[in-house]
Amino acid sequence: MKEVTGAVTLRLMKKDDIDQVLLIEQCSFPAPWAKKAYLGELENKFARYFVILDKGRIIGYAGMWIFAGESHITTIAVHPDYRSRGYGRMLMMALIEYSKGHNAGTMVLEVRESNISAINLYSSLGFKRIGLRRNYYIETQEDAIVMLRHLKQENESGGRV
Ligand SMILES: CC(C)(COP(=O)(O)OP(=O)(O)OC[C@H]1O[C@@H](n2cnc3c(N)ncnc32)[C@H](O)[C@@H]1OP(=O)(O)O)[C@@H](O)C(=O)NCCC(=O)NCCS
């Protein structure tokens, strides 16, 4: 994928990024992933992870699995000092554009019921609530809202004119 540069840089995550990613992970999630999990994800041929950098420092990341015509968003986080500046939206757009370019028809994700910032972000990008997974987050016994966005019609209508 082509790198996007400007005030910040957006590119695919590399192994050398993981230590910086973990610093954000640890202050963003009640049950942060360990280094081993990210190492495994970067080896997973169905997974794609992106990072945003500001002057060489990682300030956010997001990832997903793409298979069987569906993208499943696995994570997204922005460093607390950089939130509410549009970087979460930028990361989501990167996932959406990548998914459209790789023939995904739908995108799906889970989000904590209490995570209003994330729910607002996903809703503003066209994700709709389609279900609830009870006690999905074991560490807090919180339910997950399942959200879905269709991409196929957008891809198809693009080629009709
Ligand atoms: C969720 C998260 C990635 C959003 O990143 P961000 O860079 O702060 O988001 P953006 O600045 O791009 O905001 C995009 C939209 O998200 C929503 N949003 C962001 N922060 C919000 C807040 N504090 N309150 C309510 N809505 C908020 C808004 O809809 C916003 O659009 P707007 O600016 O037009 O109002 C970030 O809060 C985060 O890292 N949270 C911790 C990790 C996490 O919960 N990840 C999601 C797991 S499902």
The ligand as an SDF file (V2000), in Angstrom:
LIG
                    3D

 48 50  0  0  0  0  0  0  0  0999 V2000
  -11.9560    5.4080   19.7360 C   0  0  0  0  0  0  0  0  0  0  0  0
  -10.6950    6.2290   19.3390 C   0  0  0  0  0  0  0  0  0  0  0  0
   -9.8110    5.3300   18.4560 C   0  0  0  0  0  0  0  0  0  0  0  0
  -11.1400    7.4720   18.5520 C   0  0  0  0  0  0  0  0  0  0  0  0
   -9.9650    8.1080   18.0890 O   0  0  0  0  0  0  0  0  0  0  0  0
   -9.8670    9.7250   17.9280 P   0  0  0  0  0  0  0  0  0  0  0  0
   -8.6390   10.0020   17.1700 O   0  0  0  0  0  0  0  0  0  0  0  0
  -10.0280   10.3440   19.2620 O   0  0  0  0  0  0  0  0  0  0  0  0
  -11.1740   10.0180   17.0570 O   0  0  0  0  0  0  0  0  0  0  0  0
  -11.3860   11.2180   16.0110 P   0  0  0  0  0  0  0  0  0  0  0  0
  -10.7610   12.4680   16.5430 O   0  0  0  0  0  0  0  0  0  0  0  0
  -10.9800   10.7640   14.6690 O   0  0  0  0  0  0  0  0  0  0  0  0
  -12.9680   11.3990   16.0900 O   0  0  0  0  0  0  0  0  0  0  0  0
  -13.8030   10.7740   15.1620 C   0  0  0  0  0  0  0  0  0  0  0  0
  -15.2080   10.7020   15.7010 C   0  0  0  0  0  0  0  0  0  0  0  0
  -15.2410    9.8410   16.8590 O   0  0  0  0  0  0  0  0  0  0  0  0
  -16.2020   10.3460   17.7900 C   0  0  0  0  0  0  0  0  0  0  0  0
  -15.4970   10.7580   19.0000 N   0  0  0  0  0  0  0  0  0  0  0  0
  -14.1540   10.8640   19.1740 C   0  0  0  0  0  0  0  0  0  0  0  0
  -13.8740   11.2520   20.4380 N   0  0  0  0  0  0  0  0  0  0  0  0
  -15.0710   11.4010   21.0690 C   0  0  0  0  0  0  0  0  0  0  0  0
  -15.4490   11.7650   22.4080 C   0  0  0  0  0  0  0  0  0  0  0  0
  -14.5190   12.0570   23.3320 N   0  0  0  0  0  0  0  0  0  0  0  0
  -16.7630   11.7720   22.7130 N   0  0  0  0  0  0  0  0  0  0  0  0
  -17.7000   11.4610   21.8040 C   0  0  0  0  0  0  0  0  0  0  0  0
  -17.4050   11.1200   20.5090 N   0  0  0  0  0  0  0  0  0  0  0  0
  -16.0990   11.0910   20.1630 C   0  0  0  0  0  0  0  0  0  0  0  0
  -16.8710   11.5270   17.1140 C   0  0  0  0  0  0  0  0  0  0  0  0
  -17.9540   11.0270   16.3550 O   0  0  0  0  0  0  0  0  0  0  0  0
  -15.7770   12.0030   16.1810 C   0  0  0  0  0  0  0  0  0  0  0  0
  -16.2690   12.7350   15.0900 O   0  0  0  0  0  0  0  0  0  0  0  0
  -16.3870   14.3520   15.1870 P   0  0  0  0  0  0  0  0  0  0  0  0
  -15.0040   14.8290   15.5070 O   0  0  0  0  0  0  0  0  0  0  0  0
  -16.8530   14.7360   13.8110 O   0  0  0  0  0  0  0  0  0  0  0  0
  -17.3520   14.6360   16.2870 O   0  0  0  0  0  0  0  0  0  0  0  0
   -9.9240    6.6810   20.6320 C   0  0  0  0  0  0  0  0  0  0  0  0
  -10.8350    7.3190   21.5010 O   0  0  0  0  0  0  0  0  0  0  0  0
   -9.1990    5.5820   21.3770 C   0  0  0  0  0  0  0  0  0  0  0  0
   -8.0460    5.2550   21.0710 O   0  0  0  0  0  0  0  0  0  0  0  0
   -9.8650    4.9910   22.3820 N   0  0  0  0  0  0  0  0  0  0  0  0
   -9.2300    3.9190   23.1910 C   0  0  0  0  0  0  0  0  0  0  0  0
   -9.1840    2.6240   22.4280 C   0  0  0  0  0  0  0  0  0  0  0  0
  -10.5750    2.1720   22.0020 C   0  0  0  0  0  0  0  0  0  0  0  0
  -11.5310    2.2780   22.7560 O   0  0  0  0  0  0  0  0  0  0  0  0
  -10.6640    1.6490   20.7700 N   0  0  0  0  0  0  0  0  0  0  0  0
  -11.9130    1.1800   20.2000 C   0  0  0  0  0  0  0  0  0  0  0  0
  -12.1000   -0.2540   20.5050 C   0  0  0  0  0  0  0  0  0  0  0  0
  -13.6590   -0.8570   19.8560 S   0  0  0  0  0  0  0  0  0  0  0  0
  1  2  1  0
  2  3  1  0
  2  4  1  0
  2 36  1  0
  4  5  1  0
  5  6  1  0
  6  7  2  0
  6  8  1  0
  6  9  1  0
  9 10  1  0
 10 11  2  0
 10 12  1  0
 10 13  1  0
 13 14  1  0
 14 15  1  0
 15 16  1  0
 15 30  1  0
 16 17  1  0
 17 18  1  0
 17 28  1  0
 18 19  1  0
 18 27  1  0
 19 20  2  0
 20 21  1  0
 21 22  1  0
 21 27  2  0
 22 23  1  0
 22 24  2  0
 24 25  1  0
 25 26  2  0
 26 27  1  0
 28 29  1  0
 28 30  1  0
 30 31  1  0
 31 32  1  0
 32 33  2  0
 32 34  1  0
 32 35  1  0
 36 37  1  0
 36 38  1  0
 38 39  2  0
 38 40  1  0
 40 41  1  0
 41 42  1  0
 42 43  1  0
 43 44  2  0
 43 45  1  0
 45 46  1  0
 46 47  1  0
 47 48  1  0
M  END
$$$$
